Amino acid sequence: MKTIKTFVVVAALSLISSASFAQTVTATASTLDGAEAQIAAKAKMAGTGYSITEAYAGNQVHMTAQLTK
């Protein structure tokens, strides 16, 4: 019984630590390449990769990405 409780606690803590890392970053530029370059620079500064989750092109490009480990 104690082993099961320990396993549940460890599993919960590992999920919390990975979920707490997820960070969203945004960038605004005049082109898609410019916005992605800003996202890439932010990810490089954080030492992570990134996944673009949203991009909107009107008068300017607004891009959102999630940083990944």
N, C-alpha and C positions, 0 to 999 in steps of 0.2 A: 504494500500500500504506500509506504514511504517512497519507494522507487518511482511509482506512478506520479505522485505529487511532485517529486523533484523533476521528472521529465516534463510535466506540464508547465512548471515554472520556467525551466530552461527554454522550452519552445516558445512560450509567451514573450520572454525577454529578448530572444533572438528576432522575433517578428517586430517587436517595438523598436529595436535598435536599427533594423534595416528600413522600417517605415519612417523613422525620424530623420533618416538621411535624405530622403527624397526632397529635392529642392527644385523649385520652379524659378526660371529666369526669363526675362523678357528683353526684347531689343526692338528699336525702331530705326529704320533707315529708308533711303529712297529706292533701294533695289532689294530683291530677295538675297542676292549674294552678299550685299552689305550687312543685312540683318543676320544672316547665318554666320558671317565672319565675327560679328559681335558676340553671338552665342558661343561660337567656338573658342573665342578668347576668354570668355568668362569660365567656360568649362576647363580650359587649360590652366587658368589661374587656380581653380579649385582642385586640379589634379584628377578630373573625372572625364567621363564621356558624356554625351548628351543625346537626347531623342527629341526631335521637334514634334510638338503636340498640336500646334495651331499656327497658322499664318494667314494674315489678312492683308490684301493689297487694295488700298484706296488711293488717296493722294500720296500716302507713304505706306511702307510695309511695316506691319506690326507682327512680330513672331514671338511665340512662347515655346519654351523647351523645358524638359525635365532632365536634371543632371543625374547620371547613373554612375554607380561604382565601377 
